[in-house]
């Protein structure tokens, strides 16, 4: 780990750095390894962390200072905006310009997967049971997060299925509408929110949906669950594998999104909208339907204070395309794995250093660290009652100083302290309920050489074709032509490899 004389603090200026400047800021040698001295895991550490930023601005130092005190470490964050993470991470891996800890959330990205399999990162599997919090990571989680049986980092432990629909209840009430329970009813709400002036300002300046440029964590994949689309892959009883985009559910979802777009019931720039802009548009009252993580609802309401003070929200997790309870389904994001905290051998030079970094991550899994990264500092950002229920008391300060750390938590649930906010309590309840209807990806832990080497390029063919279909630039024949191109470029090989890998697990 590097001995950083002056930590680069997380200011907005960092986001203006060029790709190389941002990534190479993390590079360097490790003092302890260079001196060949034993590394004391109880000594103060210098930890650099290449991390993903899901908010508009990096956090100030308030919580960082507390985390440093809690973990006995000097922490240097280099933040990569979520919207540019794929390009930045791929560049970083290609140039070996990394950090002691690298947040890897795109485990289906071929560059990421190849880098992991190449031995660039430490295998942490043999070490987890040496640390009390890391030892609690279940064998199922370890297995799901492994590639080829090797665990190349600490898994982000996520709830199995977190997504649903957040709707402006005050707009439903104003227009005399019921909470939708089918995709058809949801379409009608989107149309009404667009055409019937739900904010009462006399202008046609609202849309139903507000979405972003993300076919996975935006609206598309959740809507596809409601149409019965499998989660990435579908496996038949005889072991035949079918990619999701070759199913009727996927086509139905594209048709649904196309209808939203052509009717003007969704923001017309959704294909190029970043997550932060999407949330701002919702908070500003420019749309009334947000599809994504259910716990985003609390943040959306907080962001709306002073802008849409009359905003009321309702959360929905039981929408189907048929109206039948038996058809309820929701995709499970990476089978409950949110990615890995991985440790490059180029930065973490030896086993002694690895153990010190693992101790740091172990300390982040403590109740106190979780509270800091979720709620902030008691008395400054929140209060807590005798039931361990926390209430945010200064939303603006919390958004600035605390919220950016939430996505860095190695585990997001299972702690004593919990949110007293009614929306967060409701989202927690619905997310737990979702687990009963979660659709897993049967190929998540399987290996395909074609996927490892060409997966990202091949997926781009489908992603581009999906957007073009929704935007009306190609028809069904054009989409099917793209699927054929996918097959010829390596997709057929991928199917065969996954089928063979699946058969091995059944023998």
URRA-V20873 format. One record per residue. N is the residue number from 1. RES is the residue in one letter. SS is DSSP state (H for helix, E for strand, L for the rest). PSI is psi in whole degrees, -180 to 180 (* if undefined). BURIAL is # if it has 9 or more other ideal C-beta (glycine too) atoms within 8 Angstrom, else .. Layout:
# URRA-V20873
{{N RES SS PSI BURIAL} {N RES SS PSI BURIAL}}
This chain:
# URRA-V20873
{{1 X L 146 #} {2 X L 147 #} {3 X L 94 .} {4 X L 115 #} {5 X L -39 .} {6 X L 114 .} {7 X L 139 .} {8 X L 110 #} {9 X L 156 .} {10 X L 84 #} {11 X L 165 .} {12 X H -26 .} {13 X H -29 .} {14 X H -34 #} {15 X H -15 #} {16 X H -4 .} {17 X L 153 #} {18 X L 165 .} {19 X H -50 #} {20 X H -41 #} {21 X H -41 .} {22 X H -44 #} {23 X H -38 #} {24 X H -15 #} {25 X L -19 #} {26 X L -12 #} {27 X L 171 #} {28 X L 176 .} {29 X L 176 .} {30 X L 119 #} {31 X H -46 #} {32 X H -43 #} {33 X H -38 #} {34 X H -33 .} {35 X H -5 .} {36 X L 29 .} {37 X L 145 .} {38 X L 142 .} {39 X L 120 #} {40 X L 116 .} {41 X L -14 .} {42 X L -5 .} {43 X L 157 .} {44 X L 133 .} {45 X E 155 #} {46 X E 110 #} {47 X E 124 #} {48 X E 143 #} {49 X E 114 #} {50 X E 111 #} {51 X E 164 #} {52 X E 134 #} {53 X E 121 #} {54 X L 3 #} {55 X L 171 #} {56 X L -32 .} {57 X L 151 .} {58 X L 160 #} {59 X L 158 #} {60 X L -177 .} {61 X H -4 .} {62 X H -55 #} {63 X H -36 #} {64 X H -45 #} {65 X H -39 .} {66 X H -40 #} {67 X H -38 #} {68 X H -41 #} {69 X H -41 .} {70 X H -39 #} {71 X H 1 #} {72 X L 54 #} {73 X E 149 #} {74 X E 123 #} {75 X E 127 #} {76 X E 109 #} {77 X E 136 #} {78 X E 114 #} {79 X E 133 #} {80 X E 121 #} {81 X E 139 #} {82 X H -37 #} {83 X H -24 .} {84 X H 18 .} {85 X H -38 #} {86 X H -49 #} {87 X H -46 .} {88 X H -44 #} {89 X H -42 #} {90 X H -42 #} {91 X H -42 #} {92 X H -44 #} {93 X H -40 #} {94 X H -35 .} {95 X H -1 #} {96 X L 39 #} {97 X L 89 #} {98 X L -156 #} {99 X L 174 #} {100 X L -40 #} {101 X E 132 #} {102 X E 124 #} {103 X E 117 #} {104 X E 103 #} {105 X L -13 #} {106 X L 72 #} {107 X L -10 #} {108 X L 2 #} {109 X L 129 #} {110 X H -36 #} {111 X H -43 #} {112 X H -47 #} {113 X H -42 #} {114 X H -39 #} {115 X H -40 #} {116 X H -46 #} {117 X H -20 #} {118 X L -8 .} {119 X L 11 .} {120 X L -28 #} {121 X E 156 #} {122 X L 143 #} {123 X L 114 .} {124 X L -6 #} {125 X H -46 #} {126 X H -10 .} {127 X H -16 #} {128 X H -40 #} {129 X H -4 .} {130 X H -9 .} {131 X L 131 #} {132 X L -42 .} {133 X L -39 #} {134 X H -31 #} {135 X H -20 #} {136 X H -10 .} {137 X L 122 #} {138 X L 158 .} {139 X H -36 .} {140 X H -43 .} {141 X H -44 #} {142 X H -43 #} {143 X H -43 .} {144 X H -32 #} {145 X H -4 #} {146 X L 156 #} {147 X E 118 #} {148 X L 32 .} {149 X L 3 .} {150 X E 135 .} {151 X L 107 #} {152 X L 26 #} {153 X L 173 #} {154 X E 122 #} {155 X E 138 #} {156 X E 120 #} {157 X E 110 #} {158 X L 157 #} {159 X L 151 #} {160 X L -47 #} {161 X L 104 #} {162 X L -4 #} {163 X E 158 #} {164 X E -160 #} {165 X E 131 #} {166 X E 127 #} {167 X E 143 #} {168 X E 104 #} {169 X H -36 #} {170 X H -32 #} {171 X H -39 #} {172 X H -48 #} {173 X H -42 #} {174 X H -36 .} {175 X L 4 #} {176 X L 35 .} {177 X L 148 #} {178 X L 159 .} {179 X L 125 #} {180 X L 144 #} {181 X L -4 #} {182 X E 163 #} {183 X H -33 #} {184 X H -44 .} {185 X H -36 #} {186 X H -39 #} {187 X H -43 #} {188 X H -39 #} {189 X H -43 #} {190 X H -42 #} {191 X H -45 #} {192 X H -41 #} {193 X H -25 #} {194 X H -40 #} {195 X H -18 .} {196 X L 24 .} {197 X L 61 #} {198 X L -22 #} {199 X L -3 .} {200 X L 25 .} {201 X L 4 .} {202 X L 8 .} {203 X L 151 .} {204 X L 77 .} {205 X L 25 .} {206 X L 157 #} {207 X E 165 #} {208 X E -72 #} {209 X E 149 #} {210 X L 125 #} {211 X L 177 #} {212 X L 173 #} {213 X L 74 #} {214 X L 107 .} {215 X L -8 .} {216 X L -62 .} {217 X L -6 #} {218 X L -150 #} {219 X H -32 #} {220 X H -51 #} {221 X H -35 #} {222 X H -45 #} {223 X H -37 #} {224 X H -31 #} {225 X H -39 #} {226 X H -22 #} {227 X L 10 #} {228 X L 17 #} {229 X L 137 #} {230 X L 167 #} {231 X L 93 #} {232 X L -56 #} {233 X E 153 #} {234 X E 137 #} {235 X E 131 #} {236 X L 174 .} {237 X L -29 .} {238 X L 13 .} {239 X L 11 #} {240 X L 135 .} {241 X E 135 #} {242 X E 126 #} {243 X E 150 #} {244 X H -35 #} {245 X H -1 .} {246 X H 19 .} {247 X L 161 #} {248 X H -36 .} {249 X H -40 #} {250 X H -44 #} {251 X H -42 #} {252 X H -38 #} {253 X H -43 #} {254 X H -42 #} {255 X H -40 .} {256 X H -49 #} {257 X H -36 #} {258 X H -40 #} {259 X H -42 #} {260 X H -45 #} {261 X H -48 #} {262 X H -31 .} {263 X H -10 #} {264 X L 17 .} {265 X L 5 #} {266 X E 151 #} {267 X L 129 #} {268 X L -15 .} {269 X L 20 .} {270 X H -32 #} {271 X H -13 .} {272 X H 15 .} {273 X L 132 #} {274 X L 159 #} {275 X H -44 #} {276 X H -39 #} {277 X H -38 #} {278 X H -48 #} {279 X H -37 #} {280 X H -41 #} {281 X H -41 #} {282 X H -46 #} {283 X H -28 #} {284 X L -1 #} {285 X L 24 #} {286 X L -8 #} {287 X E 163 #} {288 X E 2 #} {289 X E 125 #} {290 X E 122 #} {291 X E 124 #} {292 X E -153 #} {293 X E 132 .} {294 X L -31 #} {295 X L -9 #} {296 X H -21 #} {297 X H -42 #} {298 X H -45 #} {299 X H -39 #} {300 X H -42 #} {301 X H -39 #} {302 X H -41 #} {303 X H -27 #} {304 X H -11 #} {305 X L 130 .} {306 X L -12 .} {307 X L -44 #} {308 X L 68 .} {309 X L -17 .} {310 X L 8 .} {311 X L 130 #} {312 X L 143 .} {313 X E 148 #} {314 X E 139 #} {315 X E 137 #} {316 X E 130 #} {317 X L 11 #} {318 X L 30 .} {319 X L 139 #} {320 X E 167 #} {321 X L -14 #} {322 X L -20 .} {323 X L 2 .} {324 X L 128 .} {325 X H -35 .} {326 X H -15 .} {327 X H 6 #} {328 X L 135 .} {329 X L 149 #} {330 X E 134 #} {331 X E 144 #} {332 X L 118 #} {333 X H 111 #} {334 X H 35 #} {335 X H 34 #} {336 X H 5 #} {337 X E 121 #} {338 X E 6 #} {339 X E -164 #} {340 X E 146 #} {341 X E 105 #} {342 X E 157 #} {343 X L 105 #} {344 X E 139 #} {345 X L -23 #} {346 X L -22 .} {347 X L -45 #} {348 X L 98 #} {349 X L -30 .} {350 X L 177 .} {351 X H -36 .} {352 X H -44 #} {353 X H -40 #} {354 X H -44 #} {355 X H -34 #} {356 X H -38 #} {357 X H -39 #} {358 X H -37 #} {359 X H -39 #} {360 X H -48 #} {361 X H -40 #} {362 X H -42 #} {363 X H -30 #} {364 X H -18 #} {365 X L 0 #} {366 X L 157 #} {367 X H -42 .} {368 X H -43 .} {369 X H -42 #} {370 X H -45 #} {371 X H -42 #} {372 X H -45 #} {373 X H -11 #} {374 X H -47 #} {375 X L -26 #} {376 X L -140 #} {377 X L 125 #} {378 X E 134 #} {379 X L -21 .} {380 X L -50 #} {381 X L -27 #} {382 X E 164 #} {383 X E 161 .} {384 X E 138 #} {385 X L -175 .} {386 X L -2 .} {387 X L 13 .} {388 X L 26 #} {389 X E 124 #} {390 X E 139 #} {391 X E 123 #} {392 X E 127 #} {393 X L -18 .} {394 X L 90 .} {395 X H -42 .} {396 X H -45 .} {397 X H -40 #} {398 X H -45 #} {399 X H -36 #} {400 X H -40 #} {401 X H -23 #} {402 X L -49 #} {403 X H -40 #} {404 X H -20 #} {405 X H -15 #} {406 X H -40 #} {407 X H -6 .} {408 X H -3 #} {409 X L 126 #} {410 X L -18 #} {411 X E 137 #} {412 X L -2 #} {413 X L 172 .} {414 X L 12 .} {415 X L 159 .} {416 X L -48 .} {417 X L 137 #} {418 X E 167 #} {419 X E 132 #} {420 X L -13 #} {421 X L 129 #} {422 X H -40 .} {423 X H -41 #} {424 X H -40 #} {425 X H -41 #} {426 X H -43 #} {427 X H -39 #} {428 X H -41 #} {429 X H -45 .} {430 X H -35 #} {431 X H -41 #} {432 X H -39 .} {433 X H -36 #} {434 X H -33 #} {435 X H -29 #} {436 X H -20 .} {437 X H 12 #} {438 X E 137 #} {439 X E 117 #} {440 X L 160 .} {441 X L 111 #} {442 X L -14 #} {443 X L 5 #} {444 X L -42 #} {445 X L 7 .} {446 X L 158 #} {447 X L 137 #} {448 X L 123 #} {449 X H -40 .} {450 X H -41 #} {451 X H -42 #} {452 X H -35 #} {453 X H -29 .} {454 X H 1 #} {455 X H -47 #} {456 X H -42 #} {457 X H -44 #} {458 X H -41 #} {459 X H -34 #} {460 X H -36 .} {461 X H -44 #} {462 X H -41 #} {463 X H -47 #} {464 X H -43 #} {465 X H -36 #} {466 X H -47 #} {467 X H -43 #} {468 X H -37 #} {469 X H -47 #} {470 X H -40 #} {471 X L -1 #} {472 X L 17 .} {473 X L -23 .} {474 X L 160 #} {475 X L -169 .} {476 X H -38 .} {477 X H -40 .} {478 X H -39 #} {479 X H -44 #} {480 X H -30 .} {481 X H -38 .} {482 X H -38 #} {483 X H -41 #} {484 X H -39 .} {485 X H -40 #} {486 X H -45 #} {487 X H -48 .} {488 X H -32 .} {489 X H -5 #} {490 X H -12 #} {491 X H -40 #} {492 X H -40 .} {493 X H -40 .} {494 X H -44 #} {495 X H -48 #} {496 X H -41 .} {497 X H -41 #} {498 X H -38 #} {499 X H -42 #} {500 X H -41 .} {501 X H -37 #} {502 X H -43 #} {503 X H -36 #} {504 X H -36 .} {505 X H -18 .} {506 X H -11 .} {507 X L * .}}
